[in-house]
Amino acid sequence: MSQITVISGPERRRVWTDQQKRELVAAVSAPGANVAEIARRADLRPNQIYRWRGQLGQAAQSFAEVQVQPDPAPVSGSSIIVEFERAIVRIPASASPGLVSAVLRSIKP
């Protein structure tokens, strides 16, 4: 004879609306947000929020805000100028290597 165990109680699989997903992803995108804490309050795992962020196409929102001007003012002093098909990036010589690297990696050709 075999034994069968019946587990009763609330079902753990939940259906989240797109709005709920967007709200949680926006919450973790806020400066100083703690993904583990937000996930714990929502009673889910942090990796689920990361998955939703990728699905919603908001992974790139962690980059700094960029302002584009049609005719940018010339940078005084020495600078690096990188020209792409649709953009020109002028980086002052005083910019940190990490900033330069992040800016150039974030530009899609």
Phi, psi and chi 1 to 4 in degrees:
 res  aa     phi    psi   chi1   chi2   chi3   chi4
   1 MET       -  139.8 -128.8 -173.0 -154.9      -
   2 SER  -106.7  159.3   63.3      -      -      -
   3 GLN  -108.2  138.7 -179.1  179.2   -1.3      -
   4 ILE  -118.4  130.9  -63.5  175.5      -      -
   5 THR  -106.6  125.6  -55.5      -      -      -
   6 VAL  -104.4  121.4  176.9      -      -      -
   7 ILE   -99.5  119.0  -59.6  173.4      -      -
   8 SER  -108.5  161.5   62.1      -      -      -
   9 GLY   132.3 -173.8      -      -      -      -
  10 PRO   -67.8  142.1   24.1  -31.7      -      -
  11 GLU   -75.1  137.9 -175.0  173.6  -29.2      -
  12 ARG   -82.6  -21.3  -67.2  -61.5  -60.6  163.1
  13 ARG   -80.6  119.6 -174.5  176.6 -169.0  109.1
  14 ARG  -118.2  158.3  -69.5  170.7  -72.8  174.5
  15 VAL  -109.1  122.4  177.6      -      -      -
  16 TRP  -102.4  136.0  -63.5   83.5      -      -
  17 THR   -75.8  160.7   65.9      -      -      -
  18 ASP   -60.0  -36.5  -72.7  -19.0      -      -
  19 GLN   -63.6  -44.0 -180.0   61.7   30.4      -
  20 GLN   -62.8  -41.3  -70.1  171.8  -42.5      -
  21 LYS   -62.4  -46.0  -67.9  176.3 -175.5  179.8
  22 ARG   -61.1  -39.8  -81.5 -168.5  -69.9  -85.2
  23 GLU   -64.0  -42.8  -71.6  171.9    2.7      -
  24 LEU   -68.0  -40.6  -73.4  166.8      -      -
  25 VAL   -65.1  -40.3  168.3      -      -      -
  26 ALA   -64.1  -37.4      -      -      -      -
  27 ALA   -63.8  -40.1      -      -      -      -
  28 VAL   -77.7  -14.8  -59.4      -      -      -
  29 SER   -84.6  -10.3  -61.4      -      -      -
  30 ALA   -68.7  146.9      -      -      -      -
  31 PRO   -58.7  132.7  -20.3   29.7      -      -
  32 GLY    78.0    8.2      -      -      -      -
  33 ALA   -70.8  145.0      -      -      -      -
  34 ASN  -110.1  108.9 -176.7  -33.8      -      -
  35 VAL   -60.2  -41.8  177.8      -      -      -
  36 ALA   -62.2  -41.2      -      -      -      -
  37 GLU   -67.7  -43.1  178.5   61.1   32.3      -
  38 ILE   -63.9  -41.9  -67.1  168.1      -      -
  39 ALA   -64.1  -41.3      -      -      -      -
  40 ARG   -62.4  -42.8 -169.4  175.3   -5.6 -151.4
  41 ARG   -64.2  -32.5  -79.8 -171.3  -91.6  136.0
  42 ALA   -87.3   -2.5      -      -      -      -
  43 ASP    61.2   50.7 -166.2   26.0      -      -
  44 LEU  -146.7  176.1   54.2   90.4      -      -
  45 ARG   -89.6  146.3  -56.5 -114.9 -176.4 -125.0
  46 PRO   -57.8  -34.3  -24.3   32.5      -      -
  47 ASN   -63.7  -25.2   66.0  -29.3      -      -
  48 GLN   -67.8  -39.2 -175.9   64.7   56.7      -
  49 ILE   -65.4  -41.6  -64.5  176.3      -      -
  50 TYR   -62.0  -40.1  -71.7  118.7      -      -
  51 ARG   -62.8  -44.8 -175.6  176.1  -56.7  128.6
  52 TRP   -63.1  -38.8  -71.0  -19.3      -      -
  53 ARG   -60.7  -42.1 -174.3  170.7   66.9  174.5
  54 GLY   -66.7  -40.7      -      -      -      -
  55 GLN   -67.1  -35.4  -70.5  171.0  -12.6      -
  56 LEU   -82.2   -2.0  -65.0  172.1      -      -
  57 GLY    70.8   29.7      -      -      -      -
  58 GLN  -112.4   17.6  -62.9 -178.1   -1.8      -
  59 ALA   -63.9  -30.7      -      -      -      -
  60 ALA   -81.4   -1.5      -      -      -      -
  61 GLN   -72.5   -6.2  -75.7 -168.1   -8.1      -
  62 SER   -80.5   -4.4   61.1      -      -      -
  63 PHE   -77.7  160.5  -71.9  104.7      -      -
  64 ALA   -71.0  156.1      -      -      -      -
  65 GLU   -67.2  140.8  179.0 -178.9  -21.4      -
  66 VAL  -121.5  133.9  176.0      -      -      -
  67 GLN  -109.0  128.4  -64.2  179.8   -4.2      -
  68 VAL  -108.4  130.3  178.7      -      -      -
  69 GLN  -117.6  140.6  -59.3  172.6  -11.9      -
  70 PRO   -60.5  -39.0  -12.3   18.0      -      -
  71 ASP  -130.6   85.2 -173.8   18.0      -      -
  72 PRO   -64.2  146.4    9.2  -10.9      -      -
  73 ALA   -70.1  142.8      -      -      -      -
  74 PRO   -65.3  145.8   19.6  -26.6      -      -
  75 VAL   -84.5  130.7  177.2      -      -      -
  76 SER   -76.4  145.4   60.6      -      -      -
  77 GLY    82.5 -170.1      -      -      -      -
  78 SER   -78.3  149.0   58.7      -      -      -
  79 SER  -154.1  168.5   63.4      -      -      -
  80 ILE  -106.9  130.6  -60.7  168.6      -      -
  81 ILE  -117.2  122.2  -60.4  173.8      -      -
  82 VAL  -117.6  123.0 -178.3      -      -      -
  83 GLU  -106.8  129.4  -66.0 -174.0   22.7      -
  84 PHE  -113.4  178.8  -64.1   94.4      -      -
  85 GLU   -56.0  -46.3  -74.4 -178.3   23.9      -
  86 ARG  -117.2    7.2  -62.6 -178.6  178.8  172.5
  87 ALA  -149.2  151.4      -      -      -      -
  88 ILE  -123.0  126.2  -62.2  173.6      -      -
  89 VAL  -110.6  122.3  179.0      -      -      -
  90 ARG  -110.2  119.6  -70.8 -175.2  174.1   94.2
  91 ILE  -115.8  119.8  -56.6  168.8      -      -
  92 PRO   -66.6  153.1   20.0  -26.7      -      -
  93 ALA   -62.7  -22.0      -      -      -      -
  94 SER   -81.2   -5.6   60.9      -      -      -
  95 ALA   -68.7  143.7      -      -      -      -
  96 SER   -72.4  150.7   69.7      -      -      -
  97 PRO   -58.6  -35.3  -23.0   31.5      -      -
  98 GLY   -64.4  -40.7      -      -      -      -
  99 LEU   -65.6  -44.8  174.8   62.8      -      -
 100 VAL   -60.3  -45.3  173.3      -      -      -
 101 SER   -62.1  -44.4  176.7      -      -      -
 102 ALA   -64.6  -41.3      -      -      -      -
 103 VAL   -64.7  -47.0  167.9      -      -      -
 104 LEU   -68.1  -35.0  -66.7  178.2      -      -
 105 ARG   -68.5  -30.4  -81.7 -165.4  -44.2 -100.9
 106 SER   -78.5  -14.1   68.8      -      -      -
 107 ILE   -86.6  125.5  -63.0  173.5      -      -
 108 LYS   -96.2  129.0  -65.2 -178.9 -179.4  177.5
 109 PRO   -68.0      -   13.3  -15.5      -      -
